[in-house]
Amino acid sequence: MAHKLFFSHNIASFIPFLLVFHFIPVVVSQFPYGYSQLSYRFYDWSCPRLTNMVKYGVWAAYRNDTRIAASLLRLHFHDCFVNGCDGSVLLDDTDDMTGEKNALPNRNSVRGFEVIDNIKEDVERFCPSTVSCVDILTLAAREAVVLAGGPSWPVMLGRRDGVTASQQAANEQLPSPFEPLENITAKFTSKGLDLKDVVVLSGAHTIGFAQCFTFKNRLFNFRGSGKPDPMLDSSALTNLQTMCPNIDSSNTNLTPLDSGSMYRFDNKYYTNLVNNAGLLESDQVLMQDSKTAAMVNSYSMNSYLFGNDFGTSMAKLGNIGVLTGNKGQIRKKCGAIN
């Protein structure tokens, strides 16, 4: 899958026309830390081709591996949720630092690093030591969603890369599919996000896959009962038990998070929840709280509303704990500090 990506001046001819949500949400939320120093036009003079280079790099990867859209979106989320959006998830381990790549939520799971590395190489060729890896990752997540048929949203730029990473922080801060809603909500609010963002950003599970071990307890021994989760739709249960048989060797099997449209960014994820067919317990639990259930129902009936709110929440996510000014650095290579 990995191959060298080269930028073309005629990028528009390479990118296929896609039907996407036709709107650009107005982002009015207040963001913490260095948000005020970011700008929508940060690289207009120093790297005017940046957006097109990222678009082409993501498209070139997507045409060979449709699954990469969900992977890049998840990579961005896992970066921002651990000590802010600073590109720390991209750092390789060193003798002096154990990074985030092998944290429990990321090990043999988070992918797409080579896509960001290849885009970074192209960007360095045109704009050396100018664009941060974290800005590339933030833009790539948006382009991945658009390629999958989802909304676009305005992305503020000017983030700088962090100079350290923490495996312990990744283990502690990233939400788990096994956690109750109150724990997940607490982790979101600690980042300046809210309950609505929990519901909206969970909608990212409209694309992508999960390993069987993340939900297999629902299929055979829900909460130690020796029986399946009684809330799980019976037809969904039968299909999942076939894909994830009750043997250890099935733990790493991949199952679509949204079996109805696994590669299409739409609102079917919420329809699944309404029908008690959500894959992860942390997804289906959204129907057990009156506030979150009301939002799920709204999004299941209105794809425009979901797309608009998703863009707004993604903009909030992308501005958590950013480094600006003379903090951090502009890495030459995304996997190592300068």
N, C-alpha and C positions, 0 to 999 in steps of 0.2 A: 504494500500500500504506500509506503513512504517513498517519495521520489522528489527530486529537486524541482522546485516550482520557480518558473521564470515569469517576470512581470511583462505584460504586453501593453504597449501604448493604445492598442485597439481593444481594450478590455471589454467594451460594451458588446462586441461581436461574439465574445466567448460565453457570456452569461445568459442562460436561457430565460425567456420571459416566464414569470411566475405570477399566479393569482395570489395576491396578498391582501390583508386588511388595508383598506385605503384610508388611512388617517395617520396623523402624527399627533400624539397626545401632548398636551401642554403640561410640563412638569413644574409644579409649584411647591413641592414639598421642601422642607428645610432639611439640609444634610449637615452632619457633624464634621468636625476637624477641618481639613483644608479645602472644603467644597468651594468656598468663595473665590479661590485662586484658579479654579478650573475654568475653561472656556470652550464654547462650541467651535471656535475658530483658532484654537491654540497652534495648530501646525499649518495654517493657511500659507504662511510665507516660508517657514523652515522645511516643510515637507508636504507640498500641495498635492502630491499623488498618493498620499497615505491611504485614504479611504479606498481608492481603486485597487491599490496593491493588496489590501486586506480582502476586499471582495473577490479578487481573482484567486488569491491563495486559498480561501475557504471553498470557493467553487471548484477549484481543481481537486481538492481533497474530497469534496462531496460527490463529485461525479464518479469517483472510484469506490466510495464507501459512504452510502447514504446514512449509515449509523453515526457518522462523525458529527452530524448536526447536534444530536443530543449530547454527545461526548464533550463538545466544545462549550455548550451551554452549562453542563455540569462542572466542567473544569473552572469556568469563571465563577460559578456559585461557590465552589470549594475554596477558591482563592480568597474571595471577598469575605467569606464567613469566618476565616481564621485570621484574626488580628488585622482585618481590613484589606482592601484591594491594593496589594503591593507586589503581586507576582511571586509571592513566596512559594506557592504550590509548584512553581516551575523549577525551583532550585534543586540540584542534585545534592546528595549527601556528601560531606567532606570529612576529613579526619577530626575536624573541630565542631562539626554541626550535623545533627541528625534531623533531616528535613521532613517535609510533609508527605512526600510521595509514597512512603511505606507506612503511613499511619493506618490504623484499622479501617477507616471509611474509604481510604484511597488505594490500598494495596491490591494489585491485580484487578483494579476496577477503574480508576480514573485514567483516561487516555486522551490522546490528541496533542501530546507534547510536540511531536515532530511537525505537526501542522504549524504551530506557533513558531517553532525554530526556523522552518523554511520561509515563512513570511518575514521573520526578523532578518534573515540573511538578505532577502531582496530589499527590505527597507534600509538596511545598513549600506547596501550598494548605492542607493540613491540619496540617502539622508544619514550619513554616518554620525553615530553618537548623538542622535537627536530625539528619537522616539522610544519611549519606554516599552518594555515587554508587557507590562500590565495594561497599557493603553491598547496595544495590539490585541491582547486577549479580550479586552472589553469590547472592542469593535468586532472581533471575530465571533463572539457570542451573538451579537445582534445579527450579523450576516448569516450565521447558521440558522437562526430562527426564520429569517426572511426566506432563505432557500427552501426551508421545510414548509413554506406556505403561511408563515405567521406574520405578525405585525413588525413594522419598523418603529424606531423611536430615536429621538435626538440623544446623542452621547456627548457629554462634556469631556474634554481631554486636558492633559497636562499632569497626569499622575506620574509619579516617579517610582522606580523599583526599590523594594526593600533590600536590605543587605543581610537578612537572616531569616530563618524559618524554624518552626518548632513542631516536632512530631507530637509532643504532649498537648500542645494547644489544639492541633487538629483533632486529636482523639477526644478532647474535652468539649470543644466548641461546635463541631459539626453535628447537626441533628441526626438522629438514628431512626431507622424504620421501625424500631422496637419500642420507641419512647411514647409515653402518653402525650396527648395534645397539650396539656398544660406545660410539660417540660419543653416541648418544641416551641411553643409560644414564648416561653421565657427566654429561650435562646435567641429568638427573633427580636424580641423587645430589647434585649441587651445590646443589639446592634443598631438600635434606632428604628427598627421596623415595627409593624403592628399586626394585629390579628388579621386584618384584610390582606396584608402582604403574605401571611402564612398561606391563606387560601389561594391567592392569585399565583404565587410562585410555585406552589405545589402543582399548579396546572402545567408546569414544564414537563410533567410526567405524561403529557399527551404524546411525547415522542421518547424513544429509547427503550432500553431493556433493563431488567433486574436479574440478578443471580438468584437461583432457587432458595438458597439458604436465607435470603432476606424475608421470605414470606412462608417458608415450608411449614412452620409451626401452625399456620392457619389451616393447613390441609389435612393434618393427621393428629396433632396433639395440641389443640389450642388451649393455652394457659394451663397446661397440665391435665386437661380433661380426658385425654385419650381419644378425643373426637375432633372433627373439623370445627372451624368457626361457624356457629349456627347462623351468623348474619351473612355469610358468603353465599351468593347465588348458586343454586345447585348445578346448573349447567356449566358455570364458570369453574366450580369446584371439580367437576369431572374432567374438564379439559386440563386444568392445572395439575391434577394428580397424574394424568398421563404424561405431561411434560416434565414433571418433577416427582418421580416415584420415590417412595419412602426408603431410599438407600443413600448412603453417604456419597456415593459417586455422582449423584445428581446435583449436589450442592452448588456446583459452578455452572450448571446449565443456564442458558439465558432464556428469559421469557419476556414478551412485550409488556411494557407497562400499560399500554392501551392497545389491546389486541385488535380493535376495530380499525384503527388507522395509525399503526405504529410509527410510520415515517412522515405522517402528515400532521402539522401543527394546527390543531383545531380544538373545539370545546368538547369533544367526545369523552375526554377524561372525566368531566363532570357528569355526563350522562351515565357513565359507568358507576359512579358513586351513588347516584340516585337509584340505580338498579341493583345496588349492593354487589357490584362486580368490580370494585376497586381492588387492585392487586396487593398493595402494601397495607398493613394494618394502620400505619400512620396516615395513609390516604383515606381509607374508609372511615376512620374515626372522625373525619370532618362532618360526617352526617349525624354524629351523636351529640353535637352541641348545637343549640338552637341558633346561635348567631352565625356560626360557620355553615350550618346546613342551609340557612336562608341564602347565603352568598353562593353556595354550590348550586342551589336550584336556579338562581338568577343566571349564573354563567352557563348552565346546561341549556337554557332556553334562549340565550342571547350571545352569539359568538362575537359580535361587534363589541359588546360590553366587556367580555373577557379580554379580547385583544387590546382594547384601549387601556384597561387597567393593568394588563401584563406589562405593556410598555412603560407605564408610569412606575410600577414596582421595580422593574429591571433598572430604570434610571436611578431609583433610590439605592438599590443594591450596589450598583456600580460606583457609588460615591461614599461607601462606608470606609471610614478610617484611612482616607487617601493621604499620601505623602506628596507635598508640593514644594515649590521654592527650591531651597538648597538641601532639603531633607532627602535621604535616600540617594539614588544614583540612576543614570541611564545605562543599564547593562549592555555590554557589547554582545554577549551571548546569554540567552535566557536561563540557561541551566547553571550559571555560575556568576558570582559577583566579580566585579572588575578587579 
